[in-house]
């Protein structure tokens, strides 16, 4: 009997903000790898989630939503998305039934030039009807004629299993890129920062979530407990006051919400301490952005 070949590939997920990329990523991986909120720019880094079987390894990569940058942080977020076009074995371009077609034309032009298989995913189809969906599919066929179009609903899981099967057929023959028990390339500290940032996105309004970065300064794990000290970075003293809240109540609430999710993520008790620090205009400072793990090239 001929031995079955091993397949491995990078399946990169790109698209504009608020089209449901992170929800789809978590569905495909089967774990909560990417944070999810209703706010744009939730994903700031390129986040990898790895699915392993005996004869296959699929490396899914969720990237920040494509937007025209207004400051250096957003430029680094766009760099993550553009890099995903160059190293994909399969490209998943996510749109939905409500976004404006042709938004960010410059990025779409780059998608038109990729040589790997492209699956165009029309998400949130539960928000439309059959006639409108068919018209949308026809429009996208004009823009990305090389793409295979798959309507789906990431939040309900509709057609996600079909998408998985298509991906499995398209990834090339290759040995695994990562150890077979690996779920992601990110360290534990990264997921702590993302969970805290998710709670900030959910709890605070307006500009505050976008002016915030989270850094884990201490991560000490014992058999029964993880001790974490985290620092919330803001740009102005006024933002620091809002994050802390009256008598520290806002910060206590966010910390409590985050601690519960971190305990679920690691399946272990967590002692979490969170502090707030002002770093003026950090979103435009190269040295700080590099320290926070953003690409500037």
QUILIN-V513106 format. One record per helix or strand of 3 or more residues. SS is the DSSP state (alpha for helix, beta for strand). FROM is the first residue (numbers start at 1). TO is the last residue. If there is no record, write none. Layout:
# QUILIN-V513106
SS/FROM/TO  SS/FROM/TO
This chain:
# QUILIN-V513106
beta/7/16  alpha/21/29  beta/47/53  beta/56/62  alpha/72/86  beta/90/96  alpha/105/112  beta/117/123  alpha/125/127  alpha/130/143  beta/148/151  alpha/160/170  alpha/188/203  alpha/208/211  beta/213/221  beta/225/234  alpha/237/244  alpha/246/266  beta/269/278  alpha/282/284  alpha/286/291
